Amino acid sequence: MAKDQDILDLVNRLVAEEQELRSALQNREIDESEEHRRLRAVEVQLDQCWDLLRQRRALRETGGDPREAEVRPPDEVEGYLN
């Protein structure tokens, strides 16, 4: 992704998907296990997006090129909480 706005657009789409999943569960269109599985995937993608934005900002602030930031693997991004 070349620009912060592209990443933020993806964040907005993922948040909308998260809301749709919650609504689908509430309307009994999907079951809880399906909602949890799909929500988990969305949450990981959101964490990767936020991490990428943080990397880009840090590079910018230190005189680096934000285009050098890379999407980190889920286990690395999710491991920050442990």
Backbone torsions as a table, in degrees:
resi	resn	phi	psi	omega
1	MET	NA	130.7	-171.5
2	ALA	-87.3	-27.1	-172.3
3	LYS	-133.6	152.7	176.8
4	ASP	-57.3	-39.5	-178.3
5	GLN	-62.3	-35.8	176.5
6	ASP	-61.3	-42.3	179.7
7	ILE	-66.9	-43.6	179.0
8	LEU	-64.4	-35.3	175.8
9	ASP	-62.6	-41.3	177.0
10	LEU	-65.0	-40.9	176.8
11	VAL	-57.1	-46.0	-179.7
12	ASN	-62.1	-40.0	177.9
13	ARG	-65.9	-39.1	179.4
14	LEU	-68.0	-39.2	177.1
15	VAL	-63.6	-40.6	177.3
16	ALA	-63.3	-40.7	178.4
17	GLU	-64.0	-39.8	177.7
18	GLU	-59.8	-44.8	179.3
19	GLN	-64.9	-38.8	178.5
20	GLU	-64.4	-39.4	178.9
21	LEU	-64.6	-43.4	179.0
22	ARG	-63.3	-40.1	178.0
23	SER	-65.8	-42.1	179.4
24	ALA	-61.5	-39.0	177.0
25	LEU	-65.4	-46.0	-179.2
26	GLN	-60.8	-35.5	179.9
27	ASN	-88.7	6.9	178.5
28	ARG	60.5	31.5	176.5
29	GLU	-84.4	-23.8	174.7
30	ILE	-136.2	159.6	177.7
31	ASP	-92.8	173.1	-175.6
32	GLU	-62.5	-38.5	-178.3
33	SER	-65.9	-39.4	177.0
34	GLU	-65.1	-43.8	179.1
35	GLU	-61.0	-47.1	-178.6
36	HIS	-62.3	-43.3	-179.7
37	ARG	-61.9	-47.4	-177.6
38	ARG	-72.3	-36.4	176.9
39	LEU	-63.3	-39.7	179.7
40	ARG	-59.9	-43.2	178.9
41	ALA	-63.4	-41.4	179.0
42	VAL	-65.1	-43.5	-179.7
43	GLU	-61.3	-39.9	178.2
44	VAL	-63.9	-44.9	178.7
45	GLN	-62.1	-40.0	177.9
46	LEU	-62.9	-44.2	178.6
47	ASP	-60.4	-39.1	178.2
48	GLN	-65.4	-39.8	178.5
49	CYS	-63.4	-48.0	-179.5
50	TRP	-63.0	-39.4	177.7
51	ASP	-62.7	-43.1	179.8
52	LEU	-62.9	-41.9	177.2
53	LEU	-63.1	-40.7	177.5
54	ARG	-63.7	-42.0	177.2
55	GLN	-59.8	-46.4	-178.8
56	ARG	-61.4	-42.6	179.4
57	ARG	-64.1	-43.8	179.9
58	ALA	-62.5	-42.7	177.9
59	LEU	-62.1	-44.2	179.7
60	ARG	-60.0	-45.0	-176.5
61	GLU	-69.2	-23.2	-179.3
62	THR	-103.3	13.1	176.8
63	GLY	83.4	9.0	178.8
64	GLY	-86.6	177.9	179.3
65	ASP	-96.1	115.0	-178.2
66	PRO	-60.5	-19.6	178.3
67	ARG	-69.4	-12.2	178.4
68	GLU	-79.7	-12.7	178.5
69	ALA	-65.1	144.8	-178.8
70	GLU	-131.4	149.2	175.4
71	VAL	-67.2	124.7	179.4
72	ARG	-87.9	154.8	-179.6
73	PRO	-64.1	152.0	-178.4
74	PRO	-53.4	-42.5	-177.0
75	ASP	-65.4	-29.2	177.5
76	GLU	-75.0	-47.4	-178.4
77	VAL	-65.7	-43.1	-179.1
78	GLU	-72.0	-22.7	-179.6
79	GLY	-72.6	-11.5	-179.3
80	TYR	-61.3	-28.4	-177.2
81	LEU	-80.0	-15.5	-177.1
82	ASN	-90.9	NA	NA
